[in-house]
């Protein structure tokens, strides 16, 4: 809900994501925690659907949200990616459908801030039934990623290694970087591509440097380090 150009980040994300040609419905899947009340009311005011579930068991939350929408295929986007590129989302969906995959994801050679995944409902249900580590319940697709013998997993590769670009928002340095990108690209924000975002950061190395020290997927690594089994 933090504002950039007087708009909450979630509004910028949803507006950009709605340009996808292949995503048929967008739903906010958040927790029942009181702190998310304002977020939910705001997203509803933009005429998007909302589902609320367990704070920590995000896998269960996704399963229940997918059941609410009768989805056969689920695209997962995280709320910290206001500069998500709908074109890359569509590329991944096309690849997933072409390969008849259970799970498709982007290689780490894509910029951090473009993360999206596609999961079949069947695979999601299997993961929900069998995942018994806290990390697997918190990080929706970790069980699928860790069990390639059970699923057809495919990875969309990138032509260049863009892993050094970071425009996700996990902390204040990230917010400063993303705010700067957006504030200086207001005129073409709706159509701003990841290529143009990279160009902007290349032309402003002092901005790019602000969050270059942050470790990619730091939250996931912490979850795995502090992992424990859940009785089922």
Order of alpha helices (4+ residues) and beta strands (2+ residues): beta-beta-alpha-beta-alpha-beta-alpha-beta-alpha-beta-beta-alpha-alpha-alpha-beta-alpha-alpha-alpha-alpha
